[in-house]
Amino acid sequence: MLRPVAVTRIFTGADGRSHFEDLSFPLVKAEPPATHQAVLPFTGAIISVAPAGAPVGRHNAPRRQLVINLTGVCEIDCADGTKRFGPGDVRFADDTHGEGHVTRVVEDVEALILPLPEDLDISSWSQAK
């Protein structure tokens, strides 16, 4: 059975605080070797390296972006509590204003950051079940 690609969105709510939302990419049929894929309009790619204990602190996302841990573990705190992200986990950093979130680098992290267009419409992204 095909499992959707899980995405944790970090966004600014009406209360001005950052929150988590579980989403998944809409998948479309693809040519082999993949059977399905998510097609998103990235505007670049950034490789980020953060050592364990790096002083990230409270901040907003600098732009709308997907962040995919390649290695390591980080924890993110926002109004809804704390979530831990490891290799392969996908985050959609979408809290570009408001109170922001806190990131703690638990184990050295190498991440792939994929900036997204400011006008990207995510209304077709479904709630993960």
N, C-alpha and C positions, 0 to 999 in steps of 0.2 A: 504494500500500500504506500502511496506517495505521501510523504510527510512535508507539510509546508515549511518554508524557511522562517523560523521564529525571529522576530525583531522586538527588542525592548525600546520603546520610544521614551525619551525624557523630554517633557514639554512643560511650558509655563501655563498653569491653570488660571482661571478667572481670579483666583486669590493672590496672584503674583508669585506663587511658589512653584517649584519644580515638582513634577509628578511622574510616575511610571505608567506606561500603557503597553500591554502586550498586543502585538500586531503580527501579521505575516505578509510577506510579499505576494502579490498576485502572480501566479505562475501561468505561463503560456506553453503550448506544445513546442518542442524543439527537435532539431535533427539529431540523429545519433552522433556521438555516444550519449549525450544527454537526452532525456525524454521530455523534460520540462525545464524552464528557466525563468528567472525574473529579469526583466529588462528595465534598467533605470538610467536616467540621463546624468551621469557624473560629469563634473566639470574639471576633474584633475585627480591626482592621487598623491598622497603624502605618507611617508613612512615615519612613524614616531617611536622613539625609544625613551622609556622612563624607568629609572632604577627603583628598586624597592625602597620605600620610605621617602620618595621624592615629595617635596612640599607643594602639592597641587592646590589644596585648600578649596574654599568656596569660589565658584566661578560660573559664568555662563558659557555656553557653546559659542565659539567665535563666529560660527556660520552654521547653517543646516548641513549636517554631515553624518555619514555612516561611519562608525568606528568598529573595526573588527579586530579582536585580539588574535594575534598570530601565536604569541607565547605569553606566559605569565598570567597573573591574577590581579584584578583590581576590585575595589568595592566602591559603590556609589551610594551616597546618602541624599535623599530628598524628602519632601513632606510625607511620603508614603512609607518611609523606612529605608532599609539598606538592602541592596542586591549585590551579589558577587558575580563577576564575569571572568571567564577563563578563555583558553584557546578555542577559537571558532565561534564564540558568542558575538552576536551582532547588536549594536546599539545605534539608535537613530537619535543623535544629539540635536534637539529641536528647541531647547530652552535658551534662546538667544537674548532674552531680556528677563527681567524679574529678579527674584532672590538668587537663583542659580542652584547648583548642586555641589556637593563635596566629593572629591575623588581621593581615594587612598590607594596607593600602589603597594600591594601586599607582596608580590613577587615581581621581579624585573619584567616589564611589559614591552613587547614590540607589537605595534598596532598598525594596521592599514587604515588610513583615513581617506574617505571618498566624499569630497564636497558635492553638495546637491544644489540645484538651482533654487533660489529664494521662492520662486513661484510654483515649485513642485506641488501638485495636488495629490495628497495621499488618501483621498476619500475612497479609493478602490482597494486600499489595504484593509484586509479583513481582521476582525478580532480573532486572535488565536484561540482555539478550543482546547 
